[in-house]
């Protein structure tokens, strides 16, 4: 498959993933049932069961939604830069400074989105305790192997980006000698 076709396919997939992520976020915090092919489903935010979602007061739902937004915003920022990078690569500007910056932004946004996801649950429980004085659950903190892998991959992206930047700098320096 050619690079242009791959870039176009990945851009379409990127849009689909982002739309589904936003849809899941809205459905999870709204507690609206989802009926698909005769299946009646409820989506719930991480760390909350369906029963717990039903017991939440509107103020707690608002707090939970606001605490989940940084993840969505960071993801949107990263996807926007990745989308721009794919358009640029599709037009054969592979090692441009613009692409290096876009890839760095995507890696940083992925790192921040992962951290926001990790911190969301304990912050949510803490805010429920402080602002609503209703939640008697203990503040919990968890991290999954997938989240650790995302952090590692984001760090490796930074290494690759720095290698790309150094390669570009050396190529420009060598052009001056010829």
C-alpha positions in Angstrom: 0.0 0.0 0.0 1.3 3.5 -0.9 2.1 6.0 1.8 -0.7 8.3 0.5 -3.3 5.6 0.8 -2.0 4.6 4.3 -2.2 8.2 5.5 -5.7 8.6 4.1 -6.9 5.3 5.8 -5.3 6.3 9.1 -7.0 9.7 9.0 -10.4 8.1 8.5 -9.7 5.7 11.3 -8.5 8.5 13.5 -11.8 10.4 12.9 -13.9 7.3 13.7 -11.9 6.6 16.9 -12.3 10.2 18.1 -16.1 10.2 17.3 -16.6 7.0 19.2 -14.5 8.2 22.1 -16.6 11.3 22.4 -19.8 9.4 22.0 -18.8 6.9 24.8 -17.8 9.8 27.0 -21.2 11.5 26.6 -23.2 8.3 27.0 -21.2 7.2 30.0 -21.9 10.4 31.9 -25.5 10.9 30.7 -26.5 7.4 31.8 -28.6 7.1 28.6 -29.2 3.5 27.5 -27.8 2.4 24.2 -30.0 0.0 22.1 -28.0 -1.7 19.4 -29.3 -4.8 17.5 -31.7 -5.6 20.2 -29.1 -5.3 23.0 -29.9 -2.9 25.8 -26.6 -1.5 27.2 -25.4 1.2 29.6 -22.0 2.7 29.4 -20.4 3.8 32.6 -17.3 5.8 33.4 -14.3 4.0 34.7 -14.6 3.1 38.4 -18.4 3.4 38.6 -20.9 0.6 38.2 -24.4 1.1 36.7 -25.9 1.1 40.2 -23.5 3.8 41.4 -24.2 5.9 38.3 -27.9 5.8 39.2 -27.2 7.0 42.7 -25.1 10.0 41.6 -26.6 13.4 42.2 -26.5 15.9 39.3 -23.7 17.8 41.0 -21.6 14.7 41.1 -22.2 13.9 37.4 -21.2 17.5 36.6 -18.0 17.1 38.6 -17.2 13.7 37.0 -17.9 15.1 33.5 -15.6 18.1 34.2 -12.8 15.9 35.5 -13.1 13.7 32.4 -12.8 16.6 30.0 -9.0 17.1 30.2 -8.6 13.6 28.8 -10.9 14.3 25.8 -9.3 17.7 25.2 -5.8 16.3 25.3 -6.8 13.5 23.0 -8.5 16.0 20.5 -5.3 18.1 20.5 -3.1 15.1 19.8 -5.4 13.7 17.1 -5.6 17.2 15.5 -1.8 17.3 15.2 -1.6 13.7 14.0 -4.2 14.4 11.4 -2.2 17.4 10.1 1.0 15.3 10.1 -0.7 12.6 8.0 -1.9 15.2 5.5 1.7 16.6 5.3 3.2 13.1 4.9 0.7 12.3 2.2 2.1 15.3 0.3 5.6 13.9 0.7 6.8 16.4 3.3 8.0 13.6 5.6 10.9 15.1 7.6 9.7 18.7 7.7 10.0 20.7 10.9 6.3 21.1 10.9 5.9 17.3 11.0 8.5 17.0 13.8 6.5 19.5 15.8 3.2 17.8 15.0 4.6 14.4 16.1 6.0 15.9 19.3 2.6 17.5 20.0 0.8 14.1 19.4 3.2 12.3 21.7 2.9 14.9 24.4 -0.9 14.9 24.1 -1.0 11.1 24.3 1.2 11.3 27.5 -1.0 14.0 29.0 -4.2 12.1 28.1 -2.9 9.0 29.8 -1.9 10.9 32.9 -5.4 12.5 33.0 -7.0 9.1 32.7 -4.9 7.8 35.6 -5.6 10.8 37.8 -9.3 11.1 36.9 -10.6 8.4 39.3 -8.8 9.5 42.5 -9.6 13.1 41.8 -13.3 12.3 41.1 -13.6 10.4 44.4 -11.8 13.2 46.2 -14.0 15.9 44.7 -17.1 13.9 45.5 -16.0 13.8 49.1 -15.1 17.5 49.3 -17.9 19.1 47.3 -20.9 16.9 47.8 -20.1 15.3 51.2 -22.2 12.3 50.1 -19.6 9.9 48.7 -18.4 7.6 51.5 -16.2 5.5 49.2 -12.4 5.5 49.8 -10.3 7.4 47.3 -8.7 4.8 45.1 -5.8 4.9 42.6 -5.1 2.4 39.9 -2.9 2.1 36.9 -3.1 -0.6 34.2 -0.4 -2.2 32.2 -2.0 -0.6 29.1 -1.5 2.9 30.6 2.1 2.1 31.6 2.6 0.9 28.0 1.1 4.2 26.6 3.5 6.2 28.8 6.4 4.1 27.6 5.4 4.5 23.9 5.0 8.3 24.4 8.5 8.5 25.8 9.8 6.4 22.9 8.0 8.7 20.5 10.0 11.6 22.0 13.2 9.6 21.4 12.3 9.0 17.7 11.3 12.6 17.3 14.6 13.8 18.7 16.4 11.4 16.3 14.3 12.8 13.4 15.2 16.4 14.5 18.9 15.6 14.8 18.9 13.9 11.4 17.2 16.9 9.8 19.7 19.2 11.5 22.6 17.2 10.2 21.2 17.0 6.7 20.8 20.8 6.6 24.3 21.2 7.9 25.7 18.8 5.3 23.9 20.7 2.5 26.0 23.8 3.4 29.2 21.9 2.7 28.2 20.7 -0.8 
